[in-house]
Each structure stands twice: as structure tokens, then as C-alpha cells.
Amino acid sequence: MEALKANMGSLIVGTIAFGILAAALIRLIVNFRRGKTGCSCGCSKCESREEP
């Protein structure tokens, strides 16, 4: 219990960093499944190009 108290700050920061990383990864996976992949540069041969 003493070790937990001594490292509480590191545990909180690590948990927040892990949460941000997990959220970014989930967003990438969701976008990939929806077909929103690519660089979004708008070039004519790009798969992610949106048609008007």
C-alpha cells in the first residue's frame, strides 16, 4: 500500500496517457472500417477522394 501511495502521480499520468492512446487507436480502427482511409489529399487516383 505504501508503494501505491508513493507512485500515485506516475500511475495517474500513465493512466491518462494510456487512455489518450487507446482513444486514438479506436478512432483509427473505426475510420478504417468506415472506409475513411488514405491521406485525404484529394488527388484523382486517391481512394479517399470524395465525389461532389
Contacts in CASP RR format, 6 or more apart in sequence:
PFRMAT RR
TARGET T0000
AUTHOR 0000-0000-0000
METHOD contacts of the structure
MODEL  1
MEALKANMGSLIVGTIAFGILAAALIRLIVNFRRGKTGCSCGCSKCESRE
EP
4 11 0 8 1.000
31 37 0 8 1.000
35 48 0 8 1.000
36 48 0 8 1.000
37 47 0 8 1.000
37 48 0 8 1.000
38 46 0 8 1.000
38 47 0 8 1.000
38 48 0 8 1.000
39 46 0 8 1.000
39 48 0 8 1.000
40 46 0 8 1.000
40 48 0 8 1.000
42 48 0 8 1.000
42 49 0 8 1.000
42 50 0 8 1.000
43 49 0 8 1.000
END
